[in-house]
Amino acid sequence: MSEIKVSDDSWSLSTKNGNGVLRREVWVDERGRVVRYNLAYVNHGVFQGDNGRVVGYDNAHGFHHRHFMGVIEPVKFKSFEDIEERFQADWVAFRSKK
């Protein structure tokens, strides 16, 4: 089964918007189903561990999981869209606390 990377995006955030970088990487199979993903808010000024990843979601290492300030916890996977919504909510909530 071959995977095709369909998204490899980075957005640099202004200080007003939280600083750091938002990353979005998505791979799909031949049917267009998401088979691999990496969503991350990276800010080395906030957290130096985990390559600066403050919050993120991915399915590397054979399971779906969430990163938050160095802590990794499994998450229940409903859909990739649900994961994207969770990620968006997490990083917006983190940004608004600052």
Secondary structure in CASP SS format (residue, H / E / C, confidence):
PFRMAT SS
TARGET T0000
AUTHOR 0000-0000-0000
METHOD secondary structure of the structure
MODEL  1
M C 1.00
S C 1.00
E C 1.00
I E 1.00
K E 1.00
V E 1.00
S E 1.00
D E 1.00
D E 1.00
S E 1.00
W E 1.00
S E 1.00
L C 1.00
S C 1.00
T H 1.00
K H 1.00
N H 1.00
G C 1.00
N C 1.00
G C 1.00
V E 1.00
L E 1.00
R E 1.00
R E 1.00
E E 1.00
V E 1.00
W E 1.00
V E 1.00
D C 1.00
E C 1.00
R C 1.00
G C 1.00
R C 1.00
V E 1.00
V E 1.00
R E 1.00
Y E 1.00
N E 1.00
L E 1.00
A E 1.00
Y E 1.00
V E 1.00
N C 1.00
H C 1.00
G C 1.00
V C 1.00
F C 1.00
Q C 1.00
G C 1.00
D H 1.00
N H 1.00
G H 1.00
R E 1.00
V E 1.00
V E 1.00
G E 1.00
Y E 1.00
D E 1.00
N C 1.00
A H 1.00
H H 1.00
G H 1.00
F C 1.00
H C 1.00
H E 1.00
R E 1.00
H E 1.00
F E 1.00
M C 1.00
G C 1.00
V E 1.00
I E 1.00
E E 1.00
P E 1.00
V C 1.00
K C 1.00
F C 1.00
K C 1.00
S C 1.00
F H 1.00
E H 1.00
D H 1.00
I H 1.00
E H 1.00
E H 1.00
R H 1.00
F H 1.00
Q H 1.00
A H 1.00
D H 1.00
W H 1.00
V H 1.00
A H 1.00
F H 1.00
R H 1.00
S H 1.00
K H 1.00
K C 1.00
END
